[in-house]
Amino acid sequence: MARFFRLQLRSIYENLAVEERLLREAQPGSFILYSSNPCVVMGRNQNPWKECNIRYMAREGIELARRRSGGGTVYHDRGNLCYSFINTVKSHDKNANSELIADALKSGFGINAEVNERNDILVDRKKVSGAAYRLTGGRAYHHGTLLVDSSLERLKRSILSPELRKISTKATDSVRSKVMNLREVVKGLTVDKVSHELERTVRTKLGISEPVITIRSADMTEEDIEEIEKLKQVQQCFPRGKTSSS
């Protein structure tokens, strides 16, 4: 039976590790919601030296991780919500998933959210949510970010590498977009308010009637711990690339 999972974890490594396990174990039609401490998360095929300001992140204590899905580099903090739809590959419908999130913003807060051709969610032509996907073993997840009240200054500084135009690699480049917080549209909006509205909308539209499952650090498995160690090897997985002198 499909379930609604709330991850009460603050480390991005813990959240990604549990999400990966639930991809294999949770019933199709399930939904995951979580938030992380400040971090930058890259797509599977990206180069950290080209995507991130690694020195700034180290100085500010911002962690770096690489997820198993594709897509571009994103910034997370406690003002950002992350969501994940778990399905079979056959029932995977990324457009319907994005529309569900947009509908929650419209019905709950009157926000005119629209889904574009990349399945980004836009408000006033600015991006408030981006998504990435992973299909494996007949299973699929569609996970995304939702900017509610994030530090946009930290976001901009973290994901703008000073070597962006100097390094030449075959890694996937991020598609840069103008972004905004939902709080700019609805004053006083909080992560908790958006979280509760997502829970209400998702449970209604996906027909999830069972109680919410909360996962804490004490609930993590040995498999989760092994996945965390793999996620922490992110910088060693890519050479710096060729540097231009221009």
Sequence and secondary structure as in RCSB ss.txt:
>XXXX:A:sequence
MARFFRLQLRSIYENLAVEERLLREAQPGSFILYSSNPCVVMGRNQNPWKECNIRYMAREGIELARRRSGGGTVY
HDRGNLCYSFINTVKSHDKNANSELIADALKSGFGINAEVNERNDILVDRKKVSGAAYRLTGGRAYHHGTLLVDS
SLERLKRSILSPELRKISTKATDSVRSKVMNLREVVKGLTVDKVSHELERTVRTKLGISEPVITIRSADMTEEDI
EEIEKLKQVQQCFPRGKTSSS
>XXXX:A:secstr
   EEEE    HHHHHHHHHHHHHHS TTEEEEE  SSEEEE TT  HHHH  HHHHHHHT EEEE SS S  EE
E TTEEEEEEEEETTT  HHHHHHHHHHHHHHHH   EEE TTS EEETTEEEE EEEEEETTEEEEEEEEESS 
 HHHHHHHT  TTTTTEE SS       B  GGGTSTT  HHHHHHHHHHHHHHHHT  S  EEE GGG  HHHH
HHHHHHTTGGGGS   EE   
